[in-house]
Amino acid sequence: MRSAGTRFIIVGLLALCMFIPLFFAGQVIKERADYSRQTASSIGEEWGGAQILRGPELVIPVSETVLTSRREDIIDADTNEPRRDPTSGEALYRVVEEAKEVERQAIHLLPRLFDAQIETQTEIRRRGIFEVPVYRAVLTVEFDYDLDIAEAALTGDERLEFEEAALIFAISSNRALRGDAVLTEAGETLRLDPWRGERLRGLSSEVGDPRERGTYTLELGFQGADSLQIAPVGRTTEVAITSDWPHPSFNGAYLPDSSEVRDTGFDASWTIPHLARALPEVSRNTQLGTVGHESFGFRLFQPNDFYQKAYRAARYGILFIALTFLTVLLIENRTQKPTHPVQYVLIGLVQAMFVVLMVAYAEQIGFAAAYLLASCAVVALLTFYGWIGLRLSKRALVLGVMLAVLYGVLFLILRSADYALIAGATLVFAALAGTMWATRNEDWYGPETEKKRWSWARPAQPEVASKSD
């Protein structure tokens, strides 16, 4: 019979070997998670995708009158040929100056006032067993411009072509536009047309001379998926978002100044001064591409991401397999028939299969119900196997209670990342303390023959008989 120390080492090596099935179980979970994300991305793109709202930006063309000179030959009226110098024979000419209109870089002006309200309604789109939340939204924004700073940005003899001014408003995808798209000013409805820049898409409107206009109002209906963000383009940006999604994840460059999250949705508001953004109010180049990095908003967070929980369970799996092996080692009857290494491997494979079983059922019935079903199946199977396969008799109940505690703690770890460390550390410490107490009288070297084999002391020297003997 091997010594207790040898058996502990063998069982420890078997526990380390369980990294292999746990690795493959983790790969199965990863593949299912990737497939789920691909499906969600496909549905989201078909619905319109993640939306980033940029603008509106007022673009005012700039021109300048430039004097140019050119050489013009003097034509003889009689011969209709250039006159020539009698001495040198060279053609005679004169210098003619012309005024030419040259187009310069346009002025791009961001709003002075930017007051936006966004209302969203979500719905669930399904493909197979996968569900993806998407939204329909209505944007209402009021804005105006400070035209004095546009004049100050000119140089030389440049002048603004106010009559050719246009508004541009960028969104992530024009195919996401649904419902009304109305731009008004003082009760007048202005025409909107599709717009395409170098890298951006959106809407444009030729508003005419902006000096004759005041505050604009834009109402825009659109749809999207995953997230919704808006750029702080105003000198003073005020944004209010109302949604019926109860699990928002606020993201982007700025968090809301105030928010209220309820079971029926949320309300959030932002107030951002121009000093908080790294963007000038007037520029000679479009800023709609740059302003996207300053955008903010929310994401449709899904709290029941059981793939992430299952992947975490696989990472904790080696700990739970080792604790199960340790429990079996401590309660087995070694004097009659100790547990064979093959039996340890079977126990480890069942526990490695737990995470795959949980994911398979979670895709159908949800995380909590699937976890309860998979954990009960594993605990019942291993307890039954301990009773009839390991011949533990009533001690199999100890194994069952320990497994129930393990999977209860694992559920706590998966449900709350805040308490994961304290729960895992306490469990390991308790297991080590229990092991030290249970093995306090253990003869690690085994029987006397084993002691001689493992002893590191020098063998005793035979006694030498005295002369008197």
Secondary structure, DSSP 4 states (H G I P E B T S, - for coil): ---HHHHHHHHHHHHHHTHHHHHHHHHHHHHHHHHHHHHHHHHHHHHT-SEEEEEEEEEEEEEEEEEEEEEEEPBPTTT-SB-B-TTT-PBPEEEEEEEEEEEEEEEEE--SEEEEEEEEEEEEEEETTEEEEEEEEEEEEEEE--THHHHHT--TTEEE-GGG-EEEEEES-GGGEEEEEEEEETTEEEP-EEEE-SS-EEEEEE---GGG---EEEEEEEEEESEEEE---SSEEEEEEEES-S-EEEEES---SEEEEETTEEEEEEEEEGGGSS--SEESS--HHHHGGG-EEEEE--S--HHHHHHHHHHHHHHHHHHHHHHHHHHS-TTT-PPPHHHHHHHHHHHHHHHHHHHHHHHHH-HHHHHHHHHHHHHHHHHHHHHHTS--GGGHHHHHHHHHHHHHHHHHHHH-GGGHHHHHHHHHHHHHHHHHHHTTT--TT-SHHHHHHH--SPPPPPPPPPTT-
